[in-house]
């Protein structure tokens, strides 16, 4: 199981750990006022990675909750990928200085590829974790508000070939936060069509049994959020799976 990485998600609004349903800020639920407490629980369970999302930053178009990142990076040994509002070199400098191992990029890779290329050339492809948010196999951006005509397979293969990027995660918008299971068939197609990438499943994982088909499909890991907070997946069960 060492090749399959469990990556819990902490979404932040106003410095607090929250979850949204289908990216809707109006459907916000606060799970913990102190994200560091949550991160420490993950670390205690043997988790090595953390997916930290600055929802305020995503809305504002610039990194906002960097203090939460700094605190978690300083008090845990978790390898953190940080995203939400990373739009400039200044944002990248902030998050890497605050302890992020990887920068999570989504919309920027679609909307301003020239700037994104400069970032990858400066920092190296291994420092980026690319999010492909998908609706009916096509990329959606800006917190899922804007639908593009770009097929996810073309998006990934282009970034891999032109910039050497290999670390991707994919969220099927229709599945996210709905606790109805992940988009396993989509991931199978992506792994087949986009050779040589490391693909992490994101969205829809609601129980332990959802993870095994993802492993069989060839996913390298899964980002899990709501299921942990709602208690339908226990950290103890994840710990057992990882040992």
Secondary structure by P-SEA (a helix, b strand, c coil): cccbbbbbbbbbccccccccccccccccccccccaaaaaaaaaaacccccccccaaaaaaccccaaaaaaaaaaccccbbbbbcccccaaaaaaaaaacccbbbbcccccccaaaaaaaaaacccccbbbbbbbcccccccccccccccccaaaaaaaaaaaccccbbbbbcccccccccccaaaaaaaaaaaccccbbbbccccccaaaaaaaaaacccbbbbccccccccccaaaaaaaac
